[in-house]
Amino acid sequence: MKNGKITVVMTGGTICSVIKGNAIDVSNEPVVINEYRRIYGDDVEFRIVRPFNILSENSCPKVWTALGRALADIHDDSDGIIITHGTDTLAYTAAYISMVFRGTDKPIVIVSSNFPIGEEKSNGLQNFRSAVELIENESITGVFVIYRDNKGRNTVHLGSRLVEADTYTDSFSSYGGCPYGEIENGRFVRYANGINPKAFMLKGMENADINDLENEVFMIRPYPGIDYSVFEFKSKPGAVLHCMYHSGTASVGEGGHSLPLFIKRCKSQGIDVYLSCYKSEEGAKYATAREIISAGGIPLYNISSEAAYVKLNLAYNQNKIKPVDFMKENMYFEVLT
């Protein structure tokens, strides 16, 4: 039975910001809750937790663990948890919360905003309202992100599949091309796509450990003319994640333009290099892709770069199983099958 109570974990971002002069910055006031109450009344009791208050571009793995510990300390009778967050690094935080709190017994919904609350184009209040509706109107558990896209749909994404927003429309998408569903007329409608797990599949998992993420992962995105010789590690990273072009390729040119040579240099320093990502372990691959893997690159399959980066940070900061085996586990539907 619903209690009409929701815990709101406020971390900052545009949804918690106001405009001062020509600058957008975080506010100590619960602006989105105040606006919700003004429009919708006091139909829900909100309990506020504020572990930190930052613009999300300033986030890092240490911030994820601070948020994780704040969530772990919540022991109340609320119907669910809403996390307010900035858009810039939303996909990374959502992946972390999804993997660590995959065993949640109540819905955890992460929301953000394209413009500060009160601005004409802002979708923040609608995102927050949709999160309330999902929590109060549905019997569902899991970690989700709700974001009103540029077509007016209140899209619901699995937290582990969110990819960075489009820089023109500010809209988010899910890895694999299909969101988990949407909120329509106050109710959740799941998209019946083969890659989307059914609601019962989101239950029965155990939460992961919240470990300090001291061995941070170094991430590289390819571009034409990339020069790997400029990457000199003053301190050894936990691992390197090298994103690939959509066809599973990257440069194998001469000298500093050779990813295979960079991988061999990393291996000589005891640094594992992972490749994100490939569609299939079987079948033909481009000659360049085969050369990169033959050099010692560790291929990852059917996972977004955002989720792969977060998962590698988890893998290289635990000692239960080998990181390479850790990466093969499907923690929270981040790997499409």
C-alpha positions as CSV (number, residue, x, y, z in Angstrom):
1,M,0.0,0.0,0.0
2,K,1.3,3.4,-1.0
3,N,2.2,5.9,1.8
4,G,2.2,9.0,-0.3
5,K,5.8,9.6,0.8
6,I,8.8,10.1,-1.5
7,T,12.5,10.6,-0.6
8,V,14.1,13.2,-2.8
9,V,17.9,13.1,-3.0
10,M,19.0,16.5,-4.3
11,T,22.5,16.5,-5.8
12,G,22.4,19.8,-7.8
13,G,22.3,20.3,-11.6
14,T,20.1,22.6,-13.6
15,I,16.9,21.2,-12.0
16,C,18.3,22.5,-8.7
17,S,19.6,25.8,-10.1
18,V,18.4,29.4,-10.6
19,I,19.6,32.2,-12.9
20,K,21.6,34.9,-11.3
21,G,22.4,37.6,-13.8
22,N,23.7,35.7,-16.8
23,A,24.8,32.7,-14.9
24,I,23.0,29.4,-14.0
25,D,24.2,28.0,-10.7
26,V,22.9,25.6,-8.0
27,S,20.6,26.9,-5.3
28,N,20.1,25.7,-1.7
29,E,16.4,26.0,-2.2
30,P,14.4,22.9,-3.3
31,V,13.2,24.8,-6.3
32,V,11.6,21.9,-8.1
33,I,9.7,20.7,-5.0
34,N,8.5,24.3,-4.3
35,E,7.2,24.5,-7.9
36,Y,5.6,21.1,-7.7
37,R,3.7,22.0,-4.6
38,R,2.6,25.3,-6.1
39,I,1.2,23.6,-9.2
40,Y,0.0,20.2,-7.8
41,G,-0.5,20.8,-4.1
42,D,0.6,18.7,-1.1
43,D,-0.6,15.3,-2.4
44,V,2.8,13.8,-1.7
45,E,5.1,14.2,1.3
46,F,8.7,14.8,0.3
47,R,11.6,14.0,2.5
48,I,14.8,15.8,1.3
49,V,18.3,14.4,1.5
50,R,21.2,16.5,0.1
51,P,24.5,14.7,0.1
52,F,26.1,17.5,-2.0
53,N,25.0,20.3,-4.3
54,I,27.0,20.6,-7.6
55,L,26.7,21.1,-11.3
56,S,27.0,17.6,-12.7
57,E,29.9,18.5,-15.0
58,N,32.0,18.5,-11.8
59,S,31.1,14.9,-11.0
60,C,33.6,12.1,-10.8
61,P,33.7,8.5,-9.5
62,K,34.3,9.8,-5.9
63,V,31.0,11.7,-6.2
64,W,29.2,8.5,-7.3
65,T,30.3,6.7,-4.1
66,A,29.2,9.6,-2.0
67,L,25.8,9.4,-3.6
68,G,25.8,5.6,-3.2
69,R,26.5,5.9,0.5
70,A,23.8,8.5,0.9
71,L,21.3,6.1,-0.8
72,A,22.4,3.2,1.4
73,D,21.7,5.2,4.5
74,I,18.1,5.8,3.5
75,H,15.9,3.5,5.7
76,D,12.3,4.9,5.7
77,D,8.8,4.0,4.6
78,S,8.8,6.1,1.4
79,D,7.3,4.6,-1.7
80,G,10.3,5.4,-3.8
81,I,13.3,7.7,-4.3
82,I,13.8,10.5,-6.7
83,I,17.3,11.7,-7.4
84,T,17.7,15.2,-8.9
85,H,20.8,15.5,-11.1
86,G,22.4,17.5,-13.8
87,T,22.2,16.4,-17.5
88,D,25.8,16.5,-18.5
89,T,27.0,13.4,-16.6
90,L,23.5,11.9,-16.0
91,A,24.2,8.8,-18.1
92,Y,27.3,7.9,-15.9
93,T,25.6,8.4,-12.6
94,A,22.5,6.5,-13.8
95,A,24.7,3.6,-14.8
96,Y,26.5,3.6,-11.4
97,I,23.2,3.6,-9.4
98,S,21.7,0.9,-11.7
99,M,24.6,-1.5,-11.2
100,V,25.1,-0.9,-7.5
101,F,21.4,-0.7,-6.4
102,R,20.1,-3.3,-8.8
103,G,18.5,-5.1,-5.9
104,T,16.4,-2.0,-4.8
105,D,13.0,-2.9,-3.3
106,K,11.5,0.4,-4.4
107,P,11.8,2.5,-7.5
108,I,14.7,4.8,-7.8
109,V,14.0,7.5,-10.5
110,I,16.6,10.0,-11.6
111,V,15.4,13.3,-13.1
112,S,17.0,16.4,-14.5
113,S,16.1,19.5,-16.5
114,N,17.1,21.2,-19.7
115,F,16.5,24.7,-18.3
116,P,16.1,26.0,-14.8
117,I,12.7,25.5,-13.2
118,G,10.3,28.3,-14.1
119,E,11.9,29.0,-17.5
120,E,9.4,28.6,-20.3
121,K,11.3,25.8,-22.1
122,S,12.1,23.9,-18.9
123,N,11.1,20.2,-18.8
124,G,12.3,19.8,-15.2
125,L,8.9,20.0,-13.5
126,Q,7.3,17.6,-15.9
127,N,10.2,15.1,-15.4
128,F,9.7,15.4,-11.7
129,R,5.9,15.0,-12.0
130,S,6.4,11.9,-14.1
131,A,8.7,10.4,-11.6
132,V,6.1,11.0,-8.9
133,E,3.5,9.3,-11.1
134,L,5.7,6.3,-11.7
135,I,6.4,5.8,-8.0
136,E,2.8,6.4,-6.8
137,N,0.8,4.8,-9.6
138,E,2.8,1.7,-10.5
139,S,4.0,-1.4,-8.7
140,I,7.5,-1.5,-10.2
141,T,11.0,-1.6,-8.8
142,G,14.3,-0.7,-10.5
143,V,16.4,2.2,-11.5
144,F,15.1,4.5,-14.1
145,V,15.7,7.9,-15.7
146,I,12.7,9.9,-16.8
147,Y,13.2,12.8,-19.3
148,R,10.7,14.6,-21.5
149,D,12.2,14.6,-25.0
150,N,11.9,17.2,-27.8
151,K,8.8,15.4,-29.1
152,G,6.9,15.8,-25.9
153,R,7.2,12.2,-24.8
154,N,7.9,11.5,-21.1
155,T,10.4,8.8,-21.8
156,V,11.5,6.2,-19.3
157,H,14.9,4.8,-19.6
158,L,16.7,1.9,-17.8
159,G,19.4,3.7,-15.9
160,S,22.1,1.3,-17.2
161,R,21.2,2.1,-20.9
162,L,21.1,5.9,-20.9
163,V,23.5,7.5,-23.3
164,E,24.6,11.1,-23.3
165,A,22.1,13.7,-24.5
166,D,22.0,15.1,-28.1
167,T,23.8,18.4,-28.0
168,Y,21.2,20.1,-30.2
169,T,17.9,18.8,-28.9
170,D,19.1,18.1,-25.3
171,S,17.1,14.9,-25.5
172,F,18.4,11.6,-24.2
173,S,18.2,8.2,-25.8
174,S,18.7,4.6,-24.7
175,Y,21.5,2.3,-25.9
176,G,20.0,0.0,-28.5
177,G,17.6,2.8,-29.8
178,C,14.5,2.0,-27.7
179,P,13.6,3.6,-24.3
180,Y,12.1,1.3,-21.7
181,G,8.7,3.1,-22.0
182,E,7.0,6.4,-21.3
183,I,4.6,8.0,-18.8
184,E,1.3,8.6,-20.6
185,N,-1.7,10.2,-18.8
186,G,0.0,9.5,-15.5
187,R,0.6,5.8,-16.1
188,F,3.7,3.9,-17.2
189,V,3.6,2.2,-20.6
190,R,6.4,-0.3,-21.3
191,Y,7.6,-0.5,-24.8
192,A,7.3,-4.1,-26.0
193,N,10.6,-4.4,-27.6
194,G,12.7,-7.5,-27.5
195,I,15.6,-5.8,-25.8
196,N,13.5,-4.5,-22.9
197,P,13.2,-6.8,-19.8
198,K,9.8,-7.4,-18.4
199,A,9.0,-5.8,-15.0
200,F,9.4,-9.1,-13.1
201,M,12.9,-9.4,-14.4
202,L,13.9,-6.2,-12.6
203,K,13.4,-8.0,-9.2
204,G,15.3,-10.5,-7.2
205,M,18.8,-9.2,-7.6
206,E,21.3,-8.2,-4.9
207,N,22.9,-4.9,-4.5
208,A,26.6,-4.6,-5.3
209,D,29.2,-3.4,-2.8
210,I,29.9,0.3,-2.5
211,N,33.7,0.5,-2.8
212,D,36.0,3.5,-3.0
213,L,36.8,4.0,-6.6
214,E,40.5,4.9,-6.2
215,N,41.7,3.1,-9.3
216,E,40.0,5.3,-11.8
217,V,39.7,4.4,-15.5
218,F,41.1,6.5,-18.3
219,M,38.7,6.9,-21.3
220,I,39.7,7.7,-24.9
221,R,37.3,8.5,-27.7
222,P,38.7,8.1,-31.3
223,Y,38.8,10.9,-33.9
224,P,40.6,11.3,-37.2
225,G,44.3,12.0,-36.6
226,I,44.4,11.0,-33.0
227,D,48.0,10.8,-31.7
228,Y,48.4,8.2,-29.0
229,S,52.0,9.4,-28.3
230,V,50.6,12.3,-26.2
231,F,49.1,9.9,-23.7
232,E,51.8,9.5,-21.0
233,F,50.5,8.4,-17.6
234,K,52.1,10.1,-14.7
235,S,50.1,7.7,-12.5
236,K,49.0,4.3,-13.5
237,P,45.2,4.1,-14.2
238,G,43.1,1.1,-13.1
239,A,42.5,0.4,-16.8
240,V,42.0,2.2,-20.1
241,L,38.7,2.2,-22.0
242,H,39.1,3.0,-25.7
243,C,35.8,3.7,-27.4
244,M,35.5,2.5,-31.0
245,Y,33.8,3.8,-34.1
246,H,30.4,2.2,-34.6
247,S,31.8,-0.5,-36.9
248,G,34.3,-1.6,-34.1
249,T,37.3,0.1,-35.7
250,A,39.9,2.7,-34.8
251,S,43.2,3.9,-36.3
252,V,45.9,1.4,-37.0
253,G,48.1,4.0,-38.8
254,E,51.8,4.4,-38.4
255,G,53.6,5.7,-35.3
256,G,51.6,7.8,-32.9
257,H,48.4,7.1,-34.9
258,S,48.5,3.4,-34.1
259,L,46.1,2.0,-31.5
260,P,47.8,-1.4,-31.6
261,L,51.1,0.2,-30.6
262,F,49.4,2.1,-27.8
263,I,47.8,-1.1,-26.5
264,K,51.2,-2.9,-26.5
265,R,52.8,0.1,-24.7
266,C,50.0,-0.1,-22.1
267,K,50.4,-3.8,-21.7
268,S,54.2,-3.4,-21.0
269,Q,53.2,-1.1,-18.2
270,G,50.6,-3.6,-16.8
271,I,47.6,-1.6,-18.0
272,D,44.6,-3.4,-19.5
273,V,43.0,-1.7,-22.5
274,Y,39.3,-2.4,-23.1
275,L,37.5,-1.7,-26.4
276,S,33.9,-0.5,-26.4
277,C,32.3,-2.0,-28.2
278,Y,31.6,-4.8,-30.7
279,K,28.3,-6.2,-31.8
280,S,29.2,-9.9,-31.9
281,E,32.0,-12.2,-30.8
282,E,31.4,-14.4,-33.8
283,G,31.5,-13.5,-37.5
284,A,33.7,-11.3,-39.7
285,K,35.4,-8.2,-38.4
286,Y,37.3,-5.4,-40.2
287,A,41.0,-6.1,-40.6
288,T,41.7,-3.1,-38.5
289,A,39.5,-4.4,-35.7
290,R,41.2,-7.8,-35.8
291,E,44.7,-6.1,-35.6
292,I,43.6,-4.1,-32.6
293,I,42.3,-7.1,-30.8
294,S,45.4,-9.2,-31.7
295,A,47.5,-6.5,-30.1
296,G,45.9,-7.3,-26.8
297,G,42.8,-5.0,-26.7
298,I,40.0,-6.6,-24.7
299,P,36.7,-6.4,-26.6
300,L,33.4,-5.6,-24.9
301,Y,30.2,-6.5,-26.6
302,N,26.8,-4.7,-26.9
303,I,27.3,-2.1,-24.1
304,S,27.3,1.6,-24.2
305,S,30.6,3.5,-23.6
306,E,29.0,5.2,-20.6
307,A,28.0,2.0,-19.0
308,A,31.3,0.4,-19.9
309,Y,33.3,3.2,-18.2
310,V,31.3,2.9,-15.0
311,K,31.5,-0.9,-15.0
312,L,35.2,-0.8,-15.4
313,N,35.6,1.5,-12.4
314,L,33.6,-1.0,-10.4
315,A,35.6,-3.9,-11.8
316,Y,39.0,-2.5,-10.9
317,N,38.0,-1.5,-7.4
318,Q,36.9,-4.9,-6.1
319,N,38.8,-8.1,-5.4
320,K,36.2,-10.8,-5.6
321,I,36.8,-11.9,-9.2
322,K,39.1,-10.9,-12.0
323,P,38.1,-7.7,-13.7
324,V,37.9,-9.3,-17.1
325,D,35.4,-11.8,-15.7
326,F,33.6,-9.0,-13.9
327,M,33.0,-7.3,-17.2
328,K,31.4,-10.4,-18.7
329,E,28.6,-10.3,-16.1
330,N,25.4,-8.5,-17.0
331,M,24.8,-6.5,-13.9
332,Y,21.6,-4.6,-14.7
333,F,20.7,-5.2,-18.4
334,E,23.5,-2.9,-19.6
335,V,24.6,-5.7,-22.0
336,L,22.1,-6.1,-24.8
337,T,21.4,-9.8,-25.7
